[in-house]
Amino acid sequence: MIELNNMQFSWKETAILNIEHLRICTNEKVFIQGDSGSGKSTLLNIMAGVITPQKGDVIINNKQLNTMKSSQRDSFRANHIGFIFQQFNLIPYLNLIENIILPCKFSLSRKEKALKHSKSLEEEAIRLLDSLGINASSILSRNVSELSIGQQQRVAIARALIGSPDIIIADEPTSALDSKHKTSFVKILFDKCVKENITLVFVSHDESLKSHFQRCIKLSSINSVKPEEVE
């Protein structure tokens, strides 16, 4: 469960977000739509405890993130939240498997959950790739930069899924994709989150994607700071 109450965030004296109330239920799949510069990424960073608001409460899984120390928020985020970034952010100097199992290096609980499915983290990474429609054995020797866009998509999803986090946050992950890849990406991600009982928060400016989700929230409808004020 994600809940924001009377939350206000400003940057260099400029108001960015002022949200009276937002609640996303456990296992819900939510699409948050907002134009560029509307504060979407800021909202996700607040939900993940990367930054804290000047006012209000940020409650995730009944834990109040905004009262935690920075190190406590880092630990909470590593244990409970998986990320999918706009450009996937695969690390070029790590091999395919190392990219996928990276979250387990920072979270003992996710490592332990991953090892309930497989004998090793490497086997779990391969299992996830197989479940996402990739024959892992055919690409294991390749650098992540050599993968196709579709393969990079699935590697990014596998990295977010490993260790079954409670929440996956996706920040504009389809912005560089064509319409075919966009639809495929969202369907695969949504189906896996349903199967794993994971809460999904997917943020984008692209309204064409909202039909895939259980609920669509327009950031402008919950944020009392107007776009021209943010700019």
N, C-alpha and C positions, 0 to 999 in steps of 0.2 A: 504494500500500500504506500502511495506517495501522497502527501498532503502539504499544501502551502497555506498559511493563514496570515493575513495582513502583512504580506511580504513586500518590502521595498528595497530596491537596489539602485544605487547611483554610481557613476564613474566620473571622477574629476568634476564633481558638483553638477553633473548632468544626470537627470533622472532617466533611467532605462526601463525599469519594471516597477509597477505598483499593482500587485495582484491581491485582491481581498481574500479570495478562496479558490483553491484548485485541489480536487481530489481525484486520484486515479486508483482504482481498486486493484487488489491482487488478481493476477492473471488477465487483467484487461489489456486489450490491444488498442492503443490510442494514437491517432494521427493529429499532430499539432501543426497547423498551417500558419505561415506568416511570411510577409515580404522580406526581402533583403534589408538588413539594418533594423529590423523590428525587435530584436532582442532574443531571438530563438536560441542561439548558441549560449547566450548568457543564462537563459532559463535552464538549459540542460546542465550547465556547469554548476548552477545552484542546486539542482536536484541531486547531482552526483557528489556534492560537497567539495568541489574543486575551489569554489569561491563561496563566501557567506554574505547574506544580505545585511544591510545596516539595521533593518527592522524586520520583525515578524518571525514566524516559526517555519522550519523546514523539517518535516517528519517523514522518515522512511522506515517502513517495517516497525513502526512504533518507537523508533529511536529519533531523538531530536538532534539533527546534524549540526545546527547552528550553535549549539552550546558545547560541542565537542572541541577538543584541541585538534590542531592540524594533523598530528600523527594519528589520532583516533579516527578522523575522517578518512585519511589515506587507507588505513587498515579496513575500515568499514566498506569503502568503495571497492577495494581489491577483493573482498570476500563476497560481496553481494551484487555487484554491478558489472555487466559486460558492455563493451563499447564497440560500435561500428562507426568509423569516421568517414568524412566526405570523400577523401581520396584513398580510403581503405587503410593507409598508413602501415603497410607491410614493411618490415625492416629488411633492407636489402642485404645486410651482412649476416643475417640469420637464414638458415635453410628453411624449407617449407615446414617441417615438423617443429622446429624451434620457434617459428612464428606462432604456430597454433597453440603450443603448450606454454607460451610466455606468461599468461595470467596465473598459471599454477606455480610459477616461481615466486610470485608475490603473495600468494594466498594458500595457506595450508589447508583450509577447509575446502577450497575448490580442488586442490590436488587430491584430497581424500575422497571427495565425491567422484572425481574422474576415475580413480582407481577402483571404485565399486563396479564400474562398467567393464574395465579392461585390466589386464595384468600389469601394464605399464602406461605411462603417459603417451609414449610414442604409439602404442597400439590404439589408445583412445583417440588420438589425432587421426589415425588412419580410419578408424571406425566412423568418426564424424564425417570425414571426407566421403567415404563410401555412402553414408546415409544421405549426403547432399548430392549424390549423383556423379562423383568423381572417382575414377579408378586410380587410387592413390599410387599404386605401384608404377604407373606409367609416367608420373611426373615427379617422383621423389628426388630424382637426381638433378632436377632443374632449379635454377635460381628463381626466386619469386618474381623478379623483374621480367623473366622470360615467359611467364604464364599469360594466357589470354585474359581478357577482361572478365569473362564468365568464370574462369578458374580463380582469379583473384577475388571475385565476389564471394565464392564459396569458402575460400580460405579465411576471408575476413569474418564470415558468419561462423565458421568452425571455431575460430579464436574467441569470439564472443560467447559461444555456447559452452565451451569446455568447462567442466566443473559445475555445470548447471547453476549459474547465478540466478538470483531471484528476479532481477530486472535487466533488460537490455535497452540501452539508449542508443538510438541511431540518429546521427546528425547529418542531414542532407546526403545520405550515402548514394543517392541515385543521380546527383546533379550532373555528373560527367557521362552519364549513360544514355544511349538511344532508347526509344520507346520500348523496343523488344526486350532489351536487357533490364530496363526498369521494371516491367511487369514480372519478368522471371525472378528478379532479385526479391521483390516484395513478396511474391507468392511463396518462394522457398523459405524466406525468413519467417513469415507469418505461420506457415505450416509447422515449422520446427518449434516455434515458441508455443503454439497450441499443444503440440505433442509433449513438450517438456514442462508445461505449466509455468511458463515464464511471462512476466509482465513486460509488455513492449511499449516503449515510448519512441515514436518515429516522427522526426521533425523535418519539414520540407516546405518550400514555397510552392511546390507543384501540386495543385489541387486535383489533378487527374488521378492521383494515387489514393485519394481518400476513400474511394468505394471499397477498398480492400479491408478496411478497418472497422472495428465495432463502434468506434466513436470518433468524431472529428471535432477538434476544438480550434477555433480561430483565435490566435493570440490577441488580436485587436479587440476581441469580445471580452477578454478577461483582464487585459492590461489597460489601466486607466491612463497610462502615459501614451500620448498620441505619437505616431511615427515622425511627424515633423519636429516634435520635441526631442526625440531620440537623436535625430540628425543634427 
